[in-house]
Amino acid sequence: MAINKFGECKIQFDKEYGNKNSIIALVPVNLEQNKSCIIKSKSNERNEEYYKWQFVYSIINSGMYSSDYIGVEVCLPN
């Protein structure tokens, strides 16, 4: 079931990135590939970016969505 797999992927993300300060983006950020993203605050606490990438990692690796259909911080022209 995808929901159980999603939870397992969140745990895997925490194991893999919980002690790191940055991550190379898993999907395009504002159309930019392989962007380095800071996932910890100056006080070494997990920030909003950490949880965004935890979610993106989990939905991709659980099989819920293909990374081809995901982008973050997408700016659309007016």
N, C-alpha and C positions, 0 to 999 in steps of 0.2 A: 504494500500500500504506500502511495506517495507521501502521505502525511508522516508516517513513521520514518521513512527515508529522509524527509525534510529535517526532522529533529536530529537524526543521526548526522546529517550534513552540517547542521549548526554546531554540533559538538566537535566534529572534525575540523571545522573552520577555527574554533576556539583553540584546539590543540595545535594547529598549524600556524596560526597568526596571533594568538593571544599574547605572546611575548615580543612581538615585532612592533615597530613604530610606523611602518609604512607597508603598502602593498602595491604591486603593479596591477592596474585595473584589469578586471576580468572581461569587461566589455567596454566599448567606446565611451569616453567621457567627453561630452560636447563635441562629438565626432573625432576625437583624438584617440588613437590606439596606444596601448602600453603606457598610459600615464601613471606616474608614481603618485600615490595618494597617502596622505598622513592619516593614520587611524588611531593615534593617541594624542591626548592633550599635552601641554607643557608639563603638567603635573603627573604625567604617565598614566592617565586614566583613559579608558576607552571613550572615544568621542562619537558623534553622530555618523561620521564616515565609517567607523568600525562596524556599526550595526547595519548600515546600508550595504556594505560589502559582505557581511555575514549573510544577509538576506539574499543578495544576488547570487552568492556562491551556493547557497542552499537550494534555491529554486532551479539553478542550472544543474547542479550535481545530483539532485534528487530525481531528475528527469521530468520535472513539472513543465519546464520551458527550455527551449533551445537558446543558446547564447546569441544566435543569429537574430532573434526577435527582441533582444533587450539592449537598451542603451540608457545611460544615466546623464543627468544634467543636459538634456537635449534642448537646444534653443531653436525655436521655429521662427522663421521670418514673419514680420507683421504683415 
